[in-house]
Amino acid sequence: MKLPRVDDVLAEAVLAGHRVVYALRKRAVQARLAELRARREEGEAPTAEAVARTVAGRLDELVRVRPEAVINATGVLLHTNLGRAPLGESAVAAMVAAAGACALEVEVESGKRGSRMTWVRPLLQALTGAEEVHAVNNGAAALLLACTTLGRPGGVVLSRGQMVEIGDGFRVAEMATAGGVRVVEVGSTNRSHVGDYAAALDAGASAILWVHLSNFRQTGFVHQASLRELHALATERGVPVIADLGSGSLGEIGDEPTVQSYLSEGADLVTFSGDKLLGGPQAGILAGRTELVERCRRHPLARALRLDKTGVAALHATAAAHACGTALPLQARIAASVAELRGRAEAIAAALGWPASCVRASEATIGGGSLPGDVIASVAIAVPTEHPDRTARVLRMGTPGVIGRVQEGALLLDLRSVGPDEDAGLIAALRRVV
Ligand SMILES: *Cc1c(COP(=O)(O)O)cnc(C)c1O
């Protein structure tokens, strides 16, 4: 098979006039030709024009807006692979407003250097009840910063029952110690007592680390010294209790602990994510005693982990929404009644001319390392298809993409993780495909 020459493919009109720069076009053509060569197919070679068309299509894909917006119909509200919490309108507007020059670290009145936390601080202090707060890039960064700052020289004590692995193979104990601080493991998988912690502190440990069992539960013959007990011990020994909460709820959601409850039970410093139950952007928040937060803020790592201006903007808008009692999309989705979801599902099915039997009871989850095992009653639309996996793929690749869930041979679109403002887009996407 005689393949066309690189220059001939590049000279084809679809590529010669393509908006992508020449070097990239050339690379893409070379890559495509190498692919065809590797296949060693018999018969007619593709024309220069055919190769050019394929390459042009790939280049278009490469430079269009990414990550593209999708509709999360998985029924998992905080889906890490789908960007976790959907931002509220005010957070989106704040990010756009901060895109250009913005008063990020300047006191406009005096013209002097200010702090990017100036406006976020008082809101998060009031909402969490913490003496002081600081925000960094994400929850893992907050944990790393806290342990690196406060865990020297003797390391942090951690129960073997709290050695949590979160998504993608990352382990909390490893993240906490990535800054060179030692973990002093105590207790057993199922039982850890105050005395275990006391012995580790006697041996010179510098802080206690408490990790919320965000994505699993233990039952049976289990015991974990409580935060209150550890607080009493830590106070006596003059070391801090760092509590990695992860989820970071400010209000009651199931039996998920809140930031306030951790602080009142005796955590000296709580770390949590901005894009889990807080319903905001990716961020990591440290909330607790002034002296501890201040030490973390002054650590050189804080500079490496700092939150960018659009994150600051969205975090501020999210905190302001909590402060004003404005429902954020995540909170609205959690609170939606089953009747409401059913009404929407029926309207969508009717708009598509699908039978009412497509509308089914379903079970959604919050996800994002919160409320493991808990489900929320929900409603799903079962897509009428003979090939659920194939249709799921076609839907994912639509515009907008729709991400459903295949369960017991049915392709389900769970409405609890879909905003009511997305229904029209969902109908349009389904109409194009099914
Ligand atoms: C999610 C989570 C983290 C990591 O937070 P990110 O914001 O994803 O970096 C750390 N610890 C716990 C317990 C978590 O649930």
The ligand as a Gaussian input file, in Angstrom:
#p B3LYP/6-31G(d) Opt

LIG

0 1
 C      -11.915000      13.970000      49.452000
 C      -11.034000      13.795000      50.605000
 C       -9.734000      14.312000      50.613000
 C       -9.132000      15.007000      49.419000
 O       -9.769000      16.198000      49.088000
 P       -9.606000      16.791000      47.607000
 O      -10.375000      18.060000      47.644000
 O      -10.140000      15.777000      46.678000
 O       -8.153000      17.029000      47.399000
 C       -8.962000      14.128000      51.730000
 N       -9.444000      13.474000      52.803000
 C      -10.696000      12.973000      52.843000
 C      -11.150000      12.266000      54.086000
 C      -11.535000      13.111000      51.744000
 O      -12.770000      12.598000      51.782000

